[in-house]
Amino acid sequence: MVPEFGKNGPTVSEQPEDGKRRSPMNRKIRFGLSFLVIVAPFLLDGLLYYNVHTAVNPGGEIRGQIDLP
């Protein structure tokens, strides 16, 4: 499920503080051609964002919508 622009969606990939990947999706989505094939349509539609969660703000410390100029 990919939400509309400005809405939150499910976690697809995690980047923990220690850099060790734990999310099952990280095993499926690798950076490379397959990653671009999966992500490119969402990027072109303005549906990607990056959300940083911390211990102090577990609901999200900062969120940035990724959009092309």
Secondary structure as UniProt FT lines:
FT   TURN            5..6
FT   TURN            17..18
FT   HELIX           24..28
FT   TURN            31..32
FT   HELIX           33..44
FT   TURN            45..46
FT   STRAND          48..52
FT   TURN            58..59
FT   STRAND          62..66
//
